[in-house]
Amino acid sequence: MLELARNVAKFAAETQTKPGGVLNLGYFIATVVSVGASKMDVSRPFDSTTLSLPYVSSAASLNPGDPCFVLVPGSLANAIVLGDGKLSNL
């Protein structure tokens, strides 16, 4: 988790130092639909679309129906599930 935080900080610093660089870092709370070996299916509130996203090892204990925190660096193609929706493990 610490390494992920360092990488996000590095990404933010590199983006801000580039000419015209704009930090495009978003997040949202989603609901776990299912958990696979390397990806987790989640859905955003009021949206029936399911997103299949990678997750960190500390999020592996989440169960279907649990809220989860999704970090989006840039676009949804880069999104990752970081943990529960309460952020208790950050």
C-alpha positions as CSV (number, residue, x, y, z in Angstrom):
1,M,0.0,0.0,0.0
2,L,2.9,2.3,0.8
3,E,4.5,1.7,-2.5
4,L,1.2,2.5,-4.3
5,A,0.9,5.8,-2.4
6,R,4.5,6.6,-3.4
7,N,3.8,5.8,-7.1
8,V,0.6,8.0,-7.0
9,A,2.6,10.9,-5.5
10,K,5.3,10.4,-8.1
11,F,2.7,10.3,-10.9
12,A,1.2,13.6,-9.6
13,A,4.6,15.3,-9.3
14,E,5.6,14.3,-12.8
15,T,2.3,15.4,-14.3
16,Q,2.4,18.8,-12.6
17,T,6.0,19.5,-13.7
18,K,5.3,18.8,-17.4
19,P,4.5,21.9,-19.5
20,G,0.8,22.3,-19.5
21,G,0.5,19.2,-17.3
22,V,-2.8,18.8,-15.5
23,L,-3.3,16.3,-12.8
24,N,-6.3,14.1,-13.7
25,L,-6.8,12.0,-10.7
26,G,-10.3,10.9,-9.7
27,Y,-12.0,8.4,-7.4
28,F,-15.4,7.1,-6.5
29,I,-17.1,4.7,-4.2
30,A,-18.5,1.6,-5.9
31,T,-20.2,-1.6,-4.8
32,V,-18.5,-5.0,-5.3
33,V,-20.5,-7.3,-7.6
34,S,-18.0,-10.2,-7.7
35,V,-14.4,-11.0,-6.9
36,G,-12.1,-13.0,-9.2
37,A,-8.5,-14.1,-9.0
38,S,-7.1,-10.8,-10.4
39,K,-10.0,-8.6,-11.1
40,M,-13.1,-7.4,-9.2
41,D,-16.4,-6.5,-10.8
42,V,-17.8,-3.3,-9.3
43,S,-20.7,-1.0,-10.1
44,R,-21.2,2.7,-9.5
45,P,-24.2,4.0,-7.6
46,F,-27.3,4.4,-9.7
47,D,-25.5,2.7,-12.7
48,S,-26.2,-0.9,-13.8
49,T,-22.9,-1.0,-15.8
50,T,-20.3,-3.4,-14.3
51,L,-16.6,-2.5,-14.4
52,S,-14.0,-5.2,-14.2
53,L,-11.0,-3.7,-12.4
54,P,-7.7,-4.9,-10.8
55,Y,-7.4,-4.7,-7.1
56,V,-4.7,-4.5,-4.4
57,S,-4.2,-7.5,-2.2
58,S,-5.7,-5.8,0.8
59,A,-9.0,-5.5,-1.1
60,A,-9.2,-9.3,-1.7
61,S,-11.3,-9.7,1.5
62,L,-14.2,-7.6,0.1
63,N,-17.4,-9.5,-0.6
64,P,-20.2,-8.9,-3.1
65,G,-22.3,-6.0,-1.8
66,D,-19.5,-4.3,0.1
67,P,-18.6,-0.7,-0.8
68,C,-15.1,-0.2,-2.2
69,F,-12.8,2.8,-3.0
70,V,-11.8,3.1,-6.7
71,L,-8.8,5.3,-7.7
72,V,-8.8,6.6,-11.3
73,P,-5.5,8.0,-12.4
74,G,-6.2,9.5,-15.8
75,S,-9.0,7.3,-17.3
76,L,-11.1,4.3,-16.3
77,A,-8.6,2.2,-18.2
78,N,-6.2,2.8,-15.4
79,A,-8.6,2.5,-12.5
80,I,-7.8,0.2,-9.5
81,V,-9.8,-0.9,-6.4
82,L,-7.8,0.1,-3.3
83,G,-10.0,-1.0,-0.5
84,D,-13.2,-0.7,1.4
85,G,-15.5,2.3,1.0
86,K,-14.6,3.5,4.5
87,L,-10.9,3.8,3.6
88,S,-10.1,2.0,6.9
89,N,-7.0,0.3,5.3
90,L,-5.4,3.4,3.9
